[in-house]
Amino acid sequence: MITVGTRLVLAPLIMVTAAVKLGFTGEALACILVVFAAPVAVSSISMAQQMDGDEQLAAQLVVISSALSLLTLFVWIFSLGYFNLF
């Protein structure tokens, strides 16, 4: 849960805050949000297999982050729209 929380909440919070401070708004800010708030990539499973890592953990991270990103992306988009940054 720490990894998923970091991927879906903490990383976008840091990067979107930095982008807003640098003056990004509109489409550019939306692109930054999508890059940093997206769920874990499916390709991480095959990468974990090839590197003799824990592919079950990688698969679980993909599933959980994909499911939770529906909620977190909605909250991010709503929040940025509320503050008129989109």
PDB file with SEQRES, HELIX, SHEET and CRYST1 records, atoms N, CA, C and O in Angstrom:
SEQRES   1 A   86  MET ILE THR VAL GLY THR ARG LEU VAL LEU ALA PRO LEU          
SEQRES   2 A   86  ILE MET VAL THR ALA ALA VAL LYS LEU GLY PHE THR GLY          
SEQRES   3 A   86  GLU ALA LEU ALA CYS ILE LEU VAL VAL PHE ALA ALA PRO          
SEQRES   4 A   86  VAL ALA VAL SER SER ILE SER MET ALA GLN GLN MET ASP          
SEQRES   5 A   86  GLY ASP GLU GLN LEU ALA ALA GLN LEU VAL VAL ILE SER          
SEQRES   6 A   86  SER ALA LEU SER LEU LEU THR LEU PHE VAL TRP ILE PHE          
SEQRES   7 A   86  SER LEU GLY TYR PHE ASN LEU PHE                              
HELIX    1 AA1 ILE A    2  GLY A    5  1                                   4    
HELIX    2 AA2 THR A    6  LEU A   10  3                                   5    
HELIX    3 AA3 ALA A   11  LYS A   21  1                                  11    
HELIX    4 AA4 GLY A   26  ALA A   37  1                                  12    
HELIX    5 AA5 SER A   43  GLN A   50  1                                   8    
HELIX    6 AA6 GLU A   55  TYR A   82  1                                  28    
CRYST1    1.000    1.000    1.000  90.00  90.00  90.00 P 1           1          
ATOM      1  N   MET A   1       0.832  -1.196   0.000  1.00  0.00           N  
ATOM      2  CA  MET A   1       0.000   0.000   0.000  1.00  0.00           C  
ATOM      3  C   MET A   1       0.876   1.259   0.000  1.00  0.00           C  
ATOM      4  O   MET A   1       0.477   2.299  -0.525  1.00  0.00           O  
ATOM      5  N   ILE A   2       2.066   1.159   0.589  1.00  0.00           N  
ATOM      6  CA  ILE A   2       2.960   2.313   0.593  1.00  0.00           C  
ATOM      7  C   ILE A   2       3.384   2.655  -0.835  1.00  0.00           C  
ATOM      8  O   ILE A   2       3.421   3.825  -1.216  1.00  0.00           O  
ATOM      9  N   THR A   3       3.696   1.647  -1.603  1.00  0.00           N  
ATOM     10  CA  THR A   3       4.114   1.869  -2.991  1.00  0.00           C  
ATOM     11  C   THR A   3       2.990   2.464  -3.818  1.00  0.00           C  
ATOM     12  O   THR A   3       3.210   3.403  -4.582  1.00  0.00           O  
ATOM     13  N   VAL A   4       1.799   1.932  -3.674  1.00  0.00           N  
ATOM     14  CA  VAL A   4       0.660   2.429  -4.439  1.00  0.00           C  
ATOM     15  C   VAL A   4       0.323   3.855  -4.007  1.00  0.00           C  
ATOM     16  O   VAL A   4       0.041   4.709  -4.848  1.00  0.00           O  
ATOM     17  N   GLY A   5       0.351   4.109  -2.717  1.00  0.00           N  
ATOM     18  CA  GLY A   5       0.085   5.462  -2.232  1.00  0.00           C  
ATOM     19  C   GLY A   5       1.105   6.471  -2.723  1.00  0.00           C  
ATOM     20  O   GLY A   5       0.766   7.602  -3.071  1.00  0.00           O  
ATOM     21  N   THR A   6       2.351   6.047  -2.746  1.00  0.00           N  
ATOM     22  CA  THR A   6       3.403   6.928  -3.252  1.00  0.00           C  
ATOM     23  C   THR A   6       3.203   7.196  -4.734  1.00  0.00           C  
ATOM     24  O   THR A   6       3.365   8.326  -5.193  1.00  0.00           O  
ATOM     25  N   ARG A   7       2.851   6.162  -5.478  1.00  0.00           N  
ATOM     26  CA  ARG A   7       2.680   6.299  -6.930  1.00  0.00           C  
ATOM     27  C   ARG A   7       1.463   7.144  -7.295  1.00  0.00           C  
ATOM     28  O   ARG A   7       1.519   7.932  -8.239  1.00  0.00           O  
ATOM     29  N   LEU A   8       0.371   6.988  -6.563  1.00  0.00           N  
ATOM     30  CA  LEU A   8      -0.876   7.649  -6.946  1.00  0.00           C  
ATOM     31  C   LEU A   8      -1.148   8.962  -6.215  1.00  0.00           C  
ATOM     32  O   LEU A   8      -1.946   9.770  -6.689  1.00  0.00           O  
ATOM     33  N   VAL A   9      -0.503   9.190  -5.075  1.00  0.00           N  
ATOM     34  CA  VAL A   9      -0.792  10.393  -4.296  1.00  0.00           C  
ATOM     35  C   VAL A   9       0.453  11.265  -4.111  1.00  0.00           C  
ATOM     36  O   VAL A   9       0.440  12.444  -4.465  1.00  0.00           O  
ATOM     37  N   LEU A  10       1.504  10.706  -3.570  1.00  0.00           N  
ATOM     38  CA  LEU A  10       2.669  11.511  -3.198  1.00  0.00           C  
ATOM     39  C   LEU A  10       3.422  12.055  -4.411  1.00  0.00           C  
ATOM     40  O   LEU A  10       3.729  13.246  -4.459  1.00  0.00           O  
ATOM     41  N   ALA A  11       3.719  11.212  -5.379  1.00  0.00           N  
ATOM     42  CA  ALA A  11       4.457  11.676  -6.570  1.00  0.00           C  
ATOM     43  C   ALA A  11       3.684  12.745  -7.338  1.00  0.00           C  
ATOM     44  O   ALA A  11       4.271  13.765  -7.699  1.00  0.00           O  
ATOM     45  N   PRO A  12       2.379  12.552  -7.604  1.00  0.00           N  
ATOM     46  CA  PRO A  12       1.645  13.629  -8.281  1.00  0.00           C  
ATOM     47  C   PRO A  12       1.560  14.900  -7.441  1.00  0.00           C  
ATOM     48  O   PRO A  12       1.611  16.005  -7.981  1.00  0.00           O  
ATOM     49  N   LEU A  13       1.433  14.751  -6.137  1.00  0.00           N  
ATOM     50  CA  LEU A  13       1.357  15.926  -5.269  1.00  0.00           C  
ATOM     51  C   LEU A  13       2.625  16.768  -5.388  1.00  0.00           C  
ATOM     52  O   LEU A  13       2.554  17.988  -5.534  1.00  0.00           O  
ATOM     53  N   ILE A  14       3.763  16.125  -5.327  1.00  0.00           N  
ATOM     54  CA  ILE A  14       5.032  16.846  -5.416  1.00  0.00           C  
ATOM     55  C   ILE A  14       5.213  17.467  -6.799  1.00  0.00           C  
ATOM     56  O   ILE A  14       5.563  18.642  -6.913  1.00  0.00           O  
ATOM     57  N   MET A  15       4.976  16.687  -7.843  1.00  0.00           N  
ATOM     58  CA  MET A  15       5.246  17.162  -9.196  1.00  0.00           C  
ATOM     59  C   MET A  15       4.225  18.187  -9.677  1.00  0.00           C  
ATOM     60  O   MET A  15       4.598  19.144 -10.356  1.00  0.00           O  
ATOM     61  N   VAL A  16       2.963  18.015  -9.348  1.00  0.00           N  
ATOM     62  CA  VAL A  16       1.949  18.991  -9.757  1.00  0.00           C  
ATOM     63  C   VAL A  16       2.153  20.300  -8.993  1.00  0.00           C  
ATOM     64  O   VAL A  16       1.995  21.380  -9.561  1.00  0.00           O  
ATOM     65  N   THR A  17       2.497  20.208  -7.729  1.00  0.00           N  
ATOM     66  CA  THR A  17       2.785  21.423  -6.959  1.00  0.00           C  
ATOM     67  C   THR A  17       3.967  22.174  -7.563  1.00  0.00           C  
ATOM     68  O   THR A  17       3.926  23.396  -7.707  1.00  0.00           O  
ATOM     69  N   ALA A  18       5.017  21.441  -7.913  1.00  0.00           N  
ATOM     70  CA  ALA A  18       6.176  22.075  -8.544  1.00  0.00           C  
ATOM     71  C   ALA A  18       5.798  22.682  -9.891  1.00  0.00           C  
ATOM     72  O   ALA A  18       6.254  23.776 -10.224  1.00  0.00           O  
ATOM     73  N   ALA A  19       4.976  21.990 -10.660  1.00  0.00           N  
ATOM     74  CA  ALA A  19       4.565  22.495 -11.971  1.00  0.00           C  
ATOM     75  C   ALA A  19       3.721  23.765 -11.836  1.00  0.00           C  
ATOM     76  O   ALA A  19       3.884  24.702 -12.618  1.00  0.00           O  
ATOM     77  N   VAL A  20       2.831  23.798 -10.860  1.00  0.00           N  
ATOM     78  CA  VAL A  20       2.008  24.992 -10.638  1.00  0.00           C  
ATOM     79  C   VAL A  20       2.897  26.169 -10.223  1.00  0.00           C  
ATOM     80  O   VAL A  20       2.702  27.296 -10.678  1.00  0.00           O  
ATOM     81  N   LYS A  21       3.865  25.894  -9.363  1.00  0.00           N  
ATOM     82  CA  LYS A  21       4.786  26.959  -8.933  1.00  0.00           C  
ATOM     83  C   LYS A  21       5.623  27.476 -10.102  1.00  0.00           C  
ATOM     84  O   LYS A  21       6.016  28.643 -10.119  1.00  0.00           O  
ATOM     85  N   LEU A  22       5.893  26.615 -11.072  1.00  0.00           N  
ATOM     86  CA  LEU A  22       6.645  27.025 -12.258  1.00  0.00           C  
ATOM     87  C   LEU A  22       5.763  27.704 -13.302  1.00  0.00           C  
ATOM     88  O   LEU A  22       6.269  28.198 -14.310  1.00  0.00           O  
ATOM     89  N   GLY A  23       4.445  27.735 -13.073  1.00  0.00           N  
ATOM     90  CA  GLY A  23       3.548  28.455 -13.958  1.00  0.00           C  
ATOM     91  C   GLY A  23       2.798  27.613 -14.968  1.00  0.00           C  
ATOM     92  O   GLY A  23       2.160  28.166 -15.864  1.00  0.00           O  
ATOM     93  N   PHE A  24       2.849  26.302 -14.858  1.00  0.00           N  
ATOM     94  CA  PHE A  24       2.107  25.444 -15.782  1.00  0.00           C  
ATOM     95  C   PHE A  24       0.616  25.487 -15.458  1.00  0.00           C  
ATOM     96  O   PHE A  24       0.226  25.441 -14.291  1.00  0.00           O  
ATOM     97  N   THR A  25      -0.203  25.575 -16.483  1.00  0.00           N  
ATOM     98  CA  THR A  25      -1.656  25.504 -16.332  1.00  0.00           C  
ATOM     99  C   THR A  25      -2.220  24.799 -17.555  1.00  0.00           C  
ATOM    100  O   THR A  25      -1.494  24.499 -18.503  1.00  0.00           O  
ATOM    101  N   GLY A  26      -3.495  24.542 -17.525  1.00  0.00           N  
ATOM    102  CA  GLY A  26      -4.187  23.990 -18.689  1.00  0.00           C  
ATOM    103  C   GLY A  26      -3.688  22.630 -19.123  1.00  0.00           C  
ATOM    104  O   GLY A  26      -3.489  21.726 -18.312  1.00  0.00           O  
ATOM    105  N   GLU A  27      -3.488  22.507 -20.443  1.00  0.00           N  
ATOM    106  CA  GLU A  27      -3.113  21.222 -21.030  1.00  0.00           C  
ATOM    107  C   GLU A  27      -1.750  20.726 -20.560  1.00  0.00           C  
ATOM    108  O   GLU A  27      -1.557  19.525 -20.369  1.00  0.00           O  
ATOM    109  N   ALA A  28      -0.819  21.633 -20.376  1.00  0.00           N  
ATOM    110  CA  ALA A  28       0.515  21.234 -19.916  1.00  0.00           C  
ATOM    111  C   ALA A  28       0.438  20.629 -18.515  1.00  0.00           C  
ATOM    112  O   ALA A  28       1.094  19.625 -18.237  1.00  0.00           O  
ATOM    113  N   LEU A  29      -0.354  21.229 -17.640  1.00  0.00           N  
ATOM    114  CA  LEU A  29      -0.522  20.697 -16.295  1.00  0.00           C  
ATOM    115  C   LEU A  29      -1.256  19.353 -16.326  1.00  0.00           C  
ATOM    116  O   LEU A  29      -0.954  18.458 -15.536  1.00  0.00           O  
ATOM    117  N   ALA A  30      -2.216  19.215 -17.238  1.00  0.00           N  
ATOM    118  CA  ALA A  30      -2.925  17.945 -17.384  1.00  0.00           C  
ATOM    119  C   ALA A  30      -1.965  16.832 -17.823  1.00  0.00           C  
ATOM    120  O   ALA A  30      -2.062  15.704 -17.341  1.00  0.00           O  
ATOM    121  N   CYS A  31      -1.063  17.141 -18.712  1.00  0.00           N  
ATOM    122  CA  CYS A  31      -0.067  16.147 -19.159  1.00  0.00           C  
ATOM    123  C   CYS A  31       0.842  15.736 -18.011  1.00  0.00           C  
ATOM    124  O   CYS A  31       1.144  14.554 -17.848  1.00  0.00           O  
ATOM    125  N   ILE A  32       1.275  16.700 -17.222  1.00  0.00           N  
ATOM    126  CA  ILE A  32       2.124  16.385 -16.066  1.00  0.00           C  
ATOM    127  C   ILE A  32       1.365  15.512 -15.087  1.00  0.00           C  
ATOM    128  O   ILE A  32       1.924  14.562 -14.538  1.00  0.00           O  
ATOM    129  N   LEU A  33       0.097  15.823 -14.863  1.00  0.00           N  
ATOM    130  CA  LEU A  33      -0.724  15.016 -13.960  1.00  0.00           C  
ATOM    131  C   LEU A  33      -0.848  13.584 -14.467  1.00  0.00           C  
ATOM    132  O   LEU A  33      -0.696  12.641 -13.691  1.00  0.00           O  
ATOM    133  N   VAL A  34      -1.116  13.414 -15.735  1.00  0.00           N  
ATOM    134  CA  VAL A  34      -1.286  12.070 -16.300  1.00  0.00           C  
ATOM    135  C   VAL A  34       0.007  11.262 -16.196  1.00  0.00           C  
ATOM    136  O   VAL A  34      -0.031  10.068 -15.900  1.00  0.00           O  
ATOM    137  N   VAL A  35       1.124  11.892 -16.434  1.00  0.00           N  
ATOM    138  CA  VAL A  35       2.402  11.183 -16.369  1.00  0.00           C  
ATOM    139  C   VAL A  35       2.691  10.689 -14.958  1.00  0.00           C  
ATOM    140  O   VAL A  35       3.134   9.555 -14.774  1.00  0.00           O  
ATOM    141  N   PHE A  36       2.441  11.540 -13.956  1.00  0.00           N  
ATOM    142  CA  PHE A  36       2.837  11.186 -12.602  1.00  0.00           C  
ATOM    143  C   PHE A  36       1.737  10.534 -11.779  1.00  0.00           C  
ATOM    144  O   PHE A  36       2.027   9.993 -10.712  1.00  0.00           O  
ATOM    145  N   ALA A  37       0.480  10.562 -12.233  1.00  0.00           N  
ATOM    146  CA  ALA A  37      -0.610   9.949 -11.477  1.00  0.00           C  
ATOM    147  C   ALA A  37      -1.136   8.674 -12.129  1.00  0.00           C  
ATOM    148  O   ALA A  37      -2.129   8.106 -11.674  1.00  0.00           O  
ATOM    149  N   ALA A  38      -0.484   8.231 -13.179  1.00  0.00           N  
ATOM    150  CA  ALA A  38      -0.908   7.012 -13.873  1.00  0.00           C  
ATOM    151  C   ALA A  38      -0.556   5.783 -13.044  1.00  0.00           C  
ATOM    152  O   ALA A  38       0.408   5.808 -12.278  1.00  0.00           O  
ATOM    153  N   PRO A  39      -1.327   4.707 -13.190  1.00  0.00           N  
ATOM    154  CA  PRO A  39      -1.005   3.480 -12.457  1.00  0.00           C  
ATOM    155  C   PRO A  39       0.289   2.836 -12.949  1.00  0.00           C  
ATOM    156  O   PRO A  39       0.847   3.227 -13.974  1.00  0.00           O  
ATOM    157  N   VAL A  40       0.740   1.860 -12.207  1.00  0.00           N  
ATOM    158  CA  VAL A  40       1.973   1.141 -12.547  1.00  0.00           C  
ATOM    159  C   VAL A  40       1.797   0.454 -13.899  1.00  0.00           C  
ATOM    160  O   VAL A  40       0.740  -0.112 -14.176  1.00  0.00           O  
ATOM    161  N   ALA A  41       2.824   0.502 -14.734  1.00  0.00           N  
ATOM    162  CA  ALA A  41       2.754  -0.051 -16.088  1.00  0.00           C  
ATOM    163  C   ALA A  41       2.723  -1.574 -16.068  1.00  0.00           C  
ATOM    164  O   ALA A  41       3.374  -2.204 -15.235  1.00  0.00           O  
ATOM    165  N   VAL A  42       1.971  -2.153 -16.981  1.00  0.00           N  
ATOM    166  CA  VAL A  42       1.857  -3.601 -17.106  1.00  0.00           C  
ATOM    167  C   VAL A  42       3.201  -4.222 -17.479  1.00  0.00           C  
ATOM    168  O   VAL A  42       3.478  -5.369 -17.126  1.00  0.00           O  
ATOM    169  N   SER A  43       4.026  -3.471 -18.185  1.00  0.00           N  
ATOM    170  CA  SER A  43       5.328  -3.999 -18.598  1.00  0.00           C  
ATOM    171  C   SER A  43       6.250  -4.269 -17.408  1.00  0.00           C  
ATOM    172  O   SER A  43       7.265  -4.951 -17.556  1.00  0.00           O  
ATOM    173  N   SER A  44       5.909  -3.742 -16.234  1.00  0.00           N  
ATOM    174  CA  SER A  44       6.743  -4.000 -15.055  1.00  0.00           C  
ATOM    175  C   SER A  44       6.701  -5.475 -14.646  1.00  0.00           C  
ATOM    176  O   SER A  44       7.626  -5.969 -14.002  1.00  0.00           O  
ATOM    177  N   ILE A  45       5.626  -6.177 -15.021  1.00  0.00           N  
ATOM    178  CA  ILE A  45       5.527  -7.607 -14.698  1.00  0.00           C  
ATOM    179  C   ILE A  45       6.580  -8.390 -15.482  1.00  0.00           C  
ATOM    180  O   ILE A  45       7.320  -9.189 -14.907  1.00  0.00           O  
ATOM    181  N   SER A  46       6.646  -8.160 -16.795  1.00  0.00           N  
ATOM    182  CA  SER A  46       7.627  -8.892 -17.602  1.00  0.00           C  
ATOM    183  C   SER A  46       9.051  -8.460 -17.245  1.00  0.00           C  
ATOM    184  O   SER A  46       9.977  -9.270 -17.298  1.00  0.00           O  
ATOM    185  N   MET A  47       9.224  -7.202 -16.886  1.00  0.00           N  
ATOM    186  CA  MET A  47      10.547  -6.750 -16.471  1.00  0.00           C  
ATOM    187  C   MET A  47      10.966  -7.444 -15.174  1.00  0.00           C  
ATOM    188  O   MET A  47      12.126  -7.828 -15.024  1.00  0.00           O  
ATOM    189  N   ALA A  48      10.026  -7.607 -14.234  1.00  0.00           N  
ATOM    190  CA  ALA A  48      10.337  -8.304 -12.982  1.00  0.00           C  
ATOM    191  C   ALA A  48      10.679  -9.771 -13.248  1.00  0.00           C  
ATOM    192  O   ALA A  48      11.571 -10.320 -12.601  1.00  0.00           O  
ATOM    193  N   GLN A  49       9.982 -10.411 -14.191  1.00  0.00           N  
ATOM    194  CA  GLN A  49      10.279 -11.800 -14.537  1.00  0.00           C  
ATOM    195  C   GLN A  49      11.676 -11.915 -15.135  1.00  0.00           C  
ATOM    196  O   GLN A  49      12.432 -12.814 -14.767  1.00  0.00           O  
ATOM    197  N   GLN A  50      12.025 -11.027 -16.041  1.00  0.00           N  
ATOM    198  CA  GLN A  50      13.318 -11.093 -16.711  1.00  0.00           C  
ATOM    199  C   GLN A  50      14.482 -10.803 -15.775  1.00  0.00           C  
ATOM    200  O   GLN A  50      15.598 -11.273 -15.995  1.00  0.00           O  
ATOM    201  N   MET A  51      14.215 -10.025 -14.727  1.00  0.00           N  
ATOM    202  CA  MET A  51      15.276  -9.666 -13.792  1.00  0.00           C  
ATOM    203  C   MET A  51      15.246 -10.525 -12.531  1.00  0.00           C  
ATOM    204  O   MET A  51      15.866 -10.184 -11.524  1.00  0.00           O  
ATOM    205  N   ASP A  52      14.515 -11.652 -12.595  1.00  0.00           N  
ATOM    206  CA  ASP A  52      14.364 -12.568 -11.465  1.00  0.00           C  
ATOM    207  C   ASP A  52      13.852 -11.852 -10.217  1.00  0.00           C  
ATOM    208  O   ASP A  52      14.320 -12.094  -9.105  1.00  0.00           O  
ATOM    209  N   GLY A  53      12.887 -10.972 -10.429  1.00  0.00           N  
ATOM    210  CA  GLY A  53      12.268 -10.244  -9.320  1.00  0.00           C  
ATOM    211  C   GLY A  53      10.969 -10.907  -8.897  1.00  0.00           C  
ATOM    212  O   GLY A  53      10.674 -12.035  -9.291  1.00  0.00           O  
ATOM    213  N   ASP A  54      10.223 -10.215  -8.117  1.00  0.00           N  
ATOM    214  CA  ASP A  54       8.954 -10.728  -7.593  1.00  0.00           C  
ATOM    215  C   ASP A  54       7.826 -10.329  -8.543  1.00  0.00           C  
ATOM    216  O   ASP A  54       7.212  -9.273  -8.387  1.00  0.00           O  
ATOM    217  N   GLU A  55       7.564 -11.186  -9.526  1.00  0.00           N  
ATOM    218  CA  GLU A  55       6.532 -10.847 -10.514  1.00  0.00           C  
ATOM    219  C   GLU A  55       5.137 -10.857  -9.934  1.00  0.00           C  
ATOM    220  O   GLU A  55       4.259 -10.167 -10.452  1.00  0.00           O  
ATOM    221  N   GLN A  56       4.901 -11.616  -8.878  1.00  0.00           N  
ATOM    222  CA  GLN A  56       3.586 -11.599  -8.230  1.00  0.00           C  
ATOM    223  C   GLN A  56       3.331 -10.238  -7.582  1.00  0.00           C  
ATOM    224  O   GLN A  56       2.225  -9.704  -7.669  1.00  0.00           O  
ATOM    225  N   LEU A  57       4.340  -9.687  -6.941  1.00  0.00           N  
ATOM    226  CA  LEU A  57       4.204  -8.356  -6.359  1.00  0.00           C  
ATOM    227  C   LEU A  57       3.974  -7.318  -7.449  1.00  0.00           C  
ATOM    228  O   LEU A  57       3.139  -6.427  -7.294  1.00  0.00           O  
ATOM    229  N   ALA A  58       4.707  -7.428  -8.542  1.00  0.00           N  
ATOM    230  CA  ALA A  58       4.534  -6.497  -9.653  1.00  0.00           C  
ATOM    231  C   ALA A  58       3.118  -6.590 -10.215  1.00  0.00           C  
ATOM    232  O   ALA A  58       2.508  -5.567 -10.527  1.00  0.00           O  
ATOM    233  N   ALA A  59       2.594  -7.803 -10.345  1.00  0.00           N  
ATOM    234  CA  ALA A  59       1.231  -7.980 -10.844  1.00  0.00           C  
ATOM    235  C   ALA A  59       0.209  -7.386  -9.878  1.00  0.00           C  
ATOM    236  O   ALA A  59      -0.758  -6.750 -10.300  1.00  0.00           O  
ATOM    237  N   GLN A  60       0.427  -7.595  -8.585  1.00  0.00           N  
ATOM    238  CA  GLN A  60      -0.484  -7.018  -7.594  1.00  0.00           C  
ATOM    239  C   GLN A  60      -0.447  -5.495  -7.622  1.00  0.00           C  
ATOM    240  O   GLN A  60      -1.484  -4.846  -7.484  1.00  0.00           O  
ATOM    241  N   LEU A  61       0.737  -4.925  -7.799  1.00  0.00           N  
ATOM    242  CA  LEU A  61       0.848  -3.471  -7.880  1.00  0.00           C  
ATOM    243  C   LEU A  61       0.114  -2.924  -9.098  1.00  0.00           C  
ATOM    244  O   LEU A  61      -0.511  -1.866  -9.026  1.00  0.00           O  
ATOM    245  N   VAL A  62       0.189  -3.636 -10.204  1.00  0.00           N  
ATOM    246  CA  VAL A  62      -0.518  -3.206 -11.411  1.00  0.00           C  
ATOM    247  C   VAL A  62      -2.019  -3.224 -11.177  1.00  0.00           C  
ATOM    248  O   VAL A  62      -2.705  -2.259 -11.513  1.00  0.00           O  
ATOM    249  N   VAL A  63      -2.537  -4.299 -10.611  1.00  0.00           N  
ATOM    250  CA  VAL A  63      -3.983  -4.429 -10.403  1.00  0.00           C  
ATOM    251  C   VAL A  63      -4.488  -3.401  -9.401  1.00  0.00           C  
ATOM    252  O   VAL A  63      -5.474  -2.711  -9.659  1.00  0.00           O  
ATOM    253  N   ILE A  64      -3.821  -3.298  -8.265  1.00  0.00           N  
ATOM    254  CA  ILE A  64      -4.284  -2.389  -7.220  1.00  0.00           C  
ATOM    255  C   ILE A  64      -4.169  -0.939  -7.666  1.00  0.00           C  
ATOM    256  O   ILE A  64      -5.094  -0.155  -7.454  1.00  0.00           O  
ATOM    257  N   SER A  65      -3.049  -0.569  -8.280  1.00  0.00           N  
ATOM    258  CA  SER A  65      -2.904   0.822  -8.705  1.00  0.00           C  
ATOM    259  C   SER A  65      -3.865   1.168  -9.840  1.00  0.00           C  
ATOM    260  O   SER A  65      -4.325   2.306  -9.931  1.00  0.00           O  
ATOM    261  N   SER A  66      -4.172   0.208 -10.699  1.00  0.00           N  
ATOM    262  CA  SER A  66      -5.144   0.465 -11.765  1.00  0.00           C  
ATOM    263  C   SER A  66      -6.540   0.687 -11.196  1.00  0.00           C  
ATOM    264  O   SER A  66      -7.267   1.569 -11.653  1.00  0.00           O  
ATOM    265  N   ALA A  67      -6.908  -0.103 -10.212  1.00  0.00           N  
ATOM    266  CA  ALA A  67      -8.234   0.051  -9.602  1.00  0.00           C  
ATOM    267  C   ALA A  67      -8.338   1.365  -8.827  1.00  0.00           C  
ATOM    268  O   ALA A  67      -9.335   2.078  -8.943  1.00  0.00           O  
ATOM    269  N   LEU A  68      -7.327   1.679  -8.049  1.00  0.00           N  
ATOM    270  CA  LEU A  68      -7.379   2.886  -7.231  1.00  0.00           C  
ATOM    271  C   LEU A  68      -7.168   4.163  -8.039  1.00  0.00           C  
ATOM    272  O   LEU A  68      -7.580   5.242  -7.612  1.00  0.00           O  
ATOM    273  N   SER A  69      -6.531   4.048  -9.200  1.00  0.00           N  
ATOM    274  CA  SER A  69      -6.307   5.247 -10.004  1.00  0.00           C  
ATOM    275  C   SER A  69      -7.615   5.830 -10.534  1.00  0.00           C  
ATOM    276  O   SER A  69      -7.677   7.020 -10.843  1.00  0.00           O  
ATOM    277  N   LEU A  70      -8.652   5.013 -10.641  1.00  0.00           N  
ATOM    278  CA  LEU A  70      -9.955   5.548 -11.038  1.00  0.00           C  
ATOM    279  C   LEU A  70     -10.417   6.608 -10.043  1.00  0.00           C  
ATOM    280  O   LEU A  70     -10.937   7.652 -10.436  1.00  0.00           O  
ATOM    281  N   LEU A  71     -10.227   6.339  -8.775  1.00  0.00           N  
ATOM    282  CA  LEU A  71     -10.618   7.281  -7.732  1.00  0.00           C  
ATOM    283  C   LEU A  71      -9.629   8.439  -7.637  1.00  0.00           C  
ATOM    284  O   LEU A  71     -10.037   9.600  -7.591  1.00  0.00           O  
ATOM    285  N   THR A  72      -8.343   8.136  -7.606  1.00  0.00           N  
ATOM    286  CA  THR A  72      -7.363   9.203  -7.389  1.00  0.00           C  
ATOM    287  C   THR A  72      -7.288  10.173  -8.569  1.00  0.00           C  
ATOM    288  O   THR A  72      -7.149  11.379  -8.363  1.00  0.00           O  
ATOM    289  N   LEU A  73      -7.377   9.670  -9.791  1.00  0.00           N  
ATOM    290  CA  LEU A  73      -7.375  10.581 -10.940  1.00  0.00           C  
ATOM    291  C   LEU A  73      -8.600  11.483 -10.931  1.00  0.00           C  
ATOM    292  O   LEU A  73      -8.505  12.660 -11.279  1.00  0.00           O  
ATOM    293  N   PHE A  74      -9.743  10.946 -10.538  1.00  0.00           N  
ATOM    294  CA  PHE A  74     -10.947  11.767 -10.416  1.00  0.00           C  
ATOM    295  C   PHE A  74     -10.729  12.880  -9.401  1.00  0.00           C  
ATOM    296  O   PHE A  74     -11.066  14.036  -9.657  1.00  0.00           O  
ATOM    297  N   VAL A  75     -10.167  12.531  -8.253  1.00  0.00           N  
ATOM    298  CA  VAL A  75      -9.920  13.527  -7.201  1.00  0.00           C  
ATOM    299  C   VAL A  75      -8.910  14.577  -7.678  1.00  0.00           C  
ATOM    300  O   VAL A  75      -9.091  15.769  -7.429  1.00  0.00           O  
ATOM    301  N   TRP A  76      -7.854  14.138  -8.358  1.00  0.00           N  
ATOM    302  CA  TRP A  76      -6.862  15.086  -8.864  1.00  0.00           C  
ATOM    303  C   TRP A  76      -7.483  16.049  -9.873  1.00  0.00           C  
ATOM    304  O   TRP A  76      -7.284  17.260  -9.779  1.00  0.00           O  
ATOM    305  N   ILE A  77      -8.220  15.526 -10.820  1.00  0.00           N  
ATOM    306  CA  ILE A  77      -8.833  16.369 -11.849  1.00  0.00           C  
ATOM    307  C   ILE A  77      -9.851  17.318 -11.231  1.00  0.00           C  
ATOM    308  O   ILE A  77      -9.889  18.499 -11.577  1.00  0.00           O  
ATOM    309  N   PHE A  78     -10.676  16.812 -10.319  1.00  0.00           N  
ATOM    310  CA  PHE A  78     -11.657  17.657  -9.645  1.00  0.00           C  
ATOM    311  C   PHE A  78     -10.960  18.765  -8.856  1.00  0.00           C  
ATOM    312  O   PHE A  78     -11.383  19.920  -8.903  1.00  0.00           O  
ATOM    313  N   SER A  79      -9.898  18.420  -8.135  1.00  0.00           N  
ATOM    314  CA  SER A  79      -9.184  19.405  -7.313  1.00  0.00           C  
ATOM    315  C   SER A  79      -8.548  20.496  -8.173  1.00  0.00           C  
ATOM    316  O   SER A  79      -8.656  21.682  -7.862  1.00  0.00           O  
ATOM    317  N   LEU A  80      -7.897  20.092  -9.238  1.00  0.00           N  
ATOM    318  CA  LEU A  80      -7.264  21.086 -10.100  1.00  0.00           C  
ATOM    319  C   LEU A  80      -8.303  21.949 -10.805  1.00  0.00           C  
ATOM    320  O   LEU A  80      -8.070  23.137 -11.026  1.00  0.00           O  
ATOM    321  N   GLY A  81      -9.438  21.372 -11.159  1.00  0.00           N  
ATOM    322  CA  GLY A  81     -10.520  22.167 -11.730  1.00  0.00           C  
ATOM    323  C   GLY A  81     -11.125  23.112 -10.714  1.00  0.00           C  
ATOM    324  O   GLY A  81     -11.495  24.233 -11.063  1.00  0.00           O  
ATOM    325  N   TYR A  82     -11.231  22.693  -9.484  1.00  0.00           N  
ATOM    326  CA  TYR A  82     -11.784  23.533  -8.416  1.00  0.00           C  
ATOM    327  C   TYR A  82     -10.932  24.767  -8.197  1.00  0.00           C  
ATOM    328  O   TYR A  82     -11.461  25.846  -7.932  1.00  0.00           O  
ATOM    329  N   PHE A  83      -9.613  24.622  -8.305  1.00  0.00           N  
ATOM    330  CA  PHE A  83      -8.703  25.749  -8.134  1.00  0.00           C  
ATOM    331  C   PHE A  83      -8.400  26.482  -9.448  1.00  0.00           C  
ATOM    332  O   PHE A  83      -7.465  27.279  -9.523  1.00  0.00           O  
ATOM    333  N   ASN A  84      -9.202  26.200 -10.478  1.00  0.00           N  
ATOM    334  CA  ASN A  84      -9.094  26.852 -11.790  1.00  0.00           C  
ATOM    335  C   ASN A  84      -7.699  26.733 -12.398  1.00  0.00           C  
ATOM    336  O   ASN A  84      -7.174  27.700 -12.950  1.00  0.00           O  
ATOM    337  N   LEU A  85      -7.110  25.564 -12.299  1.00  0.00           N  
ATOM    338  CA  LEU A  85      -5.808  25.331 -12.902  1.00  0.00           C  
ATOM    339  C   LEU A  85      -5.912  24.624 -14.241  1.00  0.00           C  
ATOM    340  O   LEU A  85      -4.919  24.506 -14.959  1.00  0.00           O  
ATOM    341  N   PHE A  86      -7.098  24.153 -14.583  1.00  0.00           N  
ATOM    342  CA  PHE A  86      -7.325  23.556 -15.898  1.00  0.00           C  
ATOM    343  C   PHE A  86      -8.028  24.545 -16.775  1.00  0.00           C  
ATOM    344  O   PHE A  86      -8.318  24.246 -17.933  1.00  0.00           O  
TER     345      PHE A  86                                                      
END                                                                             
